[in-house]
Amino acid sequence: MTTTTEPMTKQAPAQDAGAPDVPRLDQQLCFALYSASGLMTKLYRPLLDPLGLTYPQYLAMLALWQHSPSTIGELGAALGLDSATLTPLIKRMEAGGLVTRRRDAADERRVLVEPTAKGEALRTKMKDVQEGLSCGMPLERTELKALHGTLTRLVAGLREATADRD
């Protein structure tokens, strides 16, 4: 019996000629979107950390600056999050002094969320975040605008397609 000290290398399994083609990971739109989302969040992190914001909190603040006060339902619809995901996020933001929650006087079942003075003060720093972000973008402004339009249409179509499944 002989032994060898050479390392074993893994080889890709040979594809069975009769088996259907397996999709390639690098050709999947879902993987490209997943990767881009993770990298975008990573790009934002050093810009948001000094402000004490996570990326989801940043998105919530953007939505609240656009329309405030908002109900949890309205905020969830704007962010594409359900209340079970959004409520803990809002509670952490409230604990950090960024937002307040209160019952709607017209309908006690509804919870209204709005930025505090501290939350509003962050608004002035968003230009710095956007300028810092543009340094890491590999696309030109016109390409970004076109991509945004395409992704917005994709999201709308996917929401419509998945609405029937809820």
N, C-alpha and C positions, 0 to 999 in steps of 0.2 A: 504494500500500500504506500503510495507516495503522497506527500502533502505539498501544498504550494503556499507561498507567502504573498502572492499577488492578490490585490484587493478584488473582490467580486464587484462587478458593475451590473447595475440593473439595466436591462434592455426593455424597450417598449414591447408589449406583447404583439405578436403578429396579428393583423386584422384578418378575421375569418372571411374568406371570399364570399361566403353565402350570407354573412351578417350585414344588417343595414349599417350604413355609415353613421358613426357616432359624431354628433356636432362638435366642432372644435370650440374650446373655451374662448379663444381669442377672436372668434367670429360671431360671438353672441352679443346682441344689442343689450340684453339685460346685464351682462357682465361689464360691458363698457360703461353703462349708466351707474352701476353699483360702484365700480372703481372710481369713476369721476366724482360721485357723491362723497365717497370717503376721502378722496384727495382734496376736494373743495373744503370739506370740514377741517381737514388738517391745515390747510392754507389759512383759514380764518383763525385757528386757535391762538397763535401768538399775537394776533391783533385784538382779540376779544379778552384774553386772559387779564391784561392790565385793567380792563373795565369791569372785571368780575363777572363776565357773562360766558355762558356756554353757547354753542351754536344754536341749539333749540330755543334758548332764552332770547338770543338776538333776534331770531325770526319772530318770536312772540312779541317782542318790543316793537319791531317794525310794523307788525299788524296792528298793535295797539296805538302806535303813533299815527297810523293812517285812519283808524276809526276807534274812538274811545268815548264813552265806555262801551265795551263789548260784552255780550253774554259769553259764557263758556261755550255754548253751542256755536255762536257766530265765530268765535276765535278758533274753535276746532275746525269749522268748515274752511276758514281762510288758510289754516295750516295743514289741513288734511289729516288731522289727528282726532281720535275719539276722546271722550271725556275721561275715560280711565287712564289714558296716557297723559292728557293735558292737565288734569287736576293736580297731580303731584308736582308737575313742572311749575304751575302757577303758585302752589303752596311754597315751594322753595324760593320763588321770586318774591313772594310776599314776606317770607322770613328774612330775605336780604334787603327789604325795604324798597324794592323796585316797583311793586304794584300793590294795590289794595283790592280786596274782594268785599262785596256787600250784596245783600239781598235787594232785588228790585222792589221798590215800594209798590209798584203797580201789579206785580206778580211775584209773590214770595218764593215761588219755585225756581225763579231765575236768579242766577248769580252774575253780577256785573263786575267786570275787571277793568281797572284803569291804572295808568302809570301814576306814581307818586311824584313829588318834586324831584326826588333823587333819580327816578326813572326818566323823567323829562330832561333832566340835566345831561343824561347820557346821549340824548339826541344830538347835541352839538358836537359830539365826538365821532359821529358816524361818518362824517366826511373823511376823517383821518383813516378810518377802517377801509373805506372804499378806495382811497388813494393807495393805501398800503397793499390792498388786494390786487390792484391793477399791476403792480410790479411783478407779480407772479403769473400773470396771464399770458399764455403763449399765443393768444389769438388777437387779431386787430379788432377795433371797436365795431366795424361793420360785420365782421364774422361773429362776434359775440351777440350782436343784435339779431342776426339771422338765426343763430343757434337758439337764442332765447325764444324766438317766435316758433321755431320747430318744436322745442321741448314743451312750450305752453300748449300747443295743439296736441302733442302726444299725451300730456297729462290729462287734458280735457277728454280726449278719446278713451283713455284708460279708465278714467273715473266713470264715464258713461258705460263702458263695457263691464266694469265691476259692480256698478250700482244694481244691476239685475241680479247679482249673486248675493247681495246682502239681505 
